[in-house]
């Protein structure tokens, strides 16, 4: 009887709507926390090794080929 009364008053529908609204809210909070963690300050690292490797790659590609 109480379940029927709650359904008639709309509490059952209201609680399910609240649950569906909480799911994206929790997801947004989780995404915000993950984003702030992923964007945290890290030790400064130079691009020296990567740029040196790229310079060697470009130099190798610019060499002329002597075909057989």
C-alpha positions as CSV (number, residue, x, y, z in Angstrom):
1,X,0.0,0.0,0.0
2,X,2.8,2.4,0.8
3,X,4.5,1.6,-2.5
4,X,1.3,2.4,-4.4
5,X,0.9,5.7,-2.5
6,X,4.5,6.7,-3.3
7,X,4.0,5.9,-7.0
8,X,0.8,7.9,-7.0
9,X,2.5,10.9,-5.3
10,X,5.3,10.9,-7.9
11,X,8.1,10.1,-5.4
12,X,9.2,7.0,-7.3
13,X,9.4,9.0,-10.6
14,X,11.2,11.8,-8.9
15,X,13.8,9.6,-7.3
16,X,14.6,7.9,-10.6
17,X,14.9,11.3,-12.3
18,X,17.3,12.4,-9.6
19,X,19.4,9.2,-10.1
20,X,19.6,9.9,-13.8
21,X,20.7,13.5,-13.2
22,X,23.3,12.4,-10.7
23,X,25.0,10.1,-13.2
24,X,26.3,12.9,-15.5
25,X,27.1,15.1,-12.5
26,X,29.3,12.4,-11.0
27,X,30.9,11.9,-14.5
28,X,31.6,15.6,-14.9
29,X,33.2,15.8,-11.4
30,X,35.3,12.8,-12.2
31,X,36.3,14.2,-15.6
32,X,37.3,17.5,-13.9
33,X,39.4,15.7,-11.3
34,X,41.1,13.6,-14.0
35,X,41.7,16.6,-16.2
36,X,43.3,18.5,-13.3
37,X,45.5,15.5,-12.5
38,X,46.5,14.9,-16.1
39,X,47.4,18.6,-16.5
40,X,49.5,18.8,-13.3
41,X,52.8,20.5,-13.4
42,X,55.6,18.1,-14.1
43,X,59.4,18.5,-14.1
44,X,60.5,20.7,-16.9
45,X,61.9,18.6,-19.7
46,X,63.6,20.0,-22.8
47,X,62.9,18.8,-26.3
48,X,66.5,18.4,-27.0
49,X,66.6,14.6,-27.7
50,X,63.5,14.6,-29.8
51,X,64.6,17.6,-31.9
52,X,68.1,16.0,-32.4
53,X,66.5,12.8,-33.6
54,X,64.2,14.7,-35.9
55,X,67.2,16.6,-37.3
56,X,69.0,13.3,-38.0
57,X,65.9,12.0,-39.7
58,X,65.6,15.0,-42.0
59,X,69.3,14.9,-42.8
60,X,68.9,11.2,-43.8
61,X,65.9,11.9,-45.9
62,X,67.5,14.9,-47.7
63,X,70.5,12.8,-48.9
64,X,70.3,12.0,-52.6
65,X,69.9,8.4,-53.6
66,X,72.3,6.9,-56.0
67,X,70.3,4.2,-57.8
68,X,71.9,1.0,-59.1
